[in-house]
């Protein structure tokens, strides 16, 4: 009996060694013409500095690149109002793909048209009072982006915790099934011994 338990434990240990993997997470957002991005892992580590981030258009043509700096940040200046696709190979099979839709960039960039809306009418009245509307919008976007960054990190960490709990639950389920199998086998052996004697 002791041999079968030890053998089952050794078998289950060799079958499932828990690996604590982490997912690549990131985000991009526009502040005026400038696109800022952040690349890291769901465990809280940021991407290493020096990794190249390629920027492509919708057809896959490379339109530029940026380099990840300290704290996993990168910056790219948009020259056209188009969808921007960001690709970063972080090695060891970790690849990040992000998209910044064109509608998040200013309509004043080439490729976009400035629609006449109520906001445009407000712009003229605000700029007449001496406040630059574009500068005001950029200040608001920077303030919002600053507040959103930590929320994105917390959300990614929460998602990782939930999936880690699922993995640990699955491992517990496997051990439970192995224990049940050992118990049934032991019972069968005891019945066979009882019928032989």
Secondary structure by P-SEA (a helix, b strand, c coil): caaaaaaaaaaaaaaccccbbbbbbcccccccccccbbbbccccccccccbbbbbbcccccccccccccccbbbbbbbccccbbbbbbbccccbbbbbbbcccccccccccccccccaaaaaaaaaaaacccaaaaaaaaaaaaaaaaaaaaaaaaaaaaaaaaaaaaaaaaaaaaaaaaaaaaaaaaaaaaaaaac
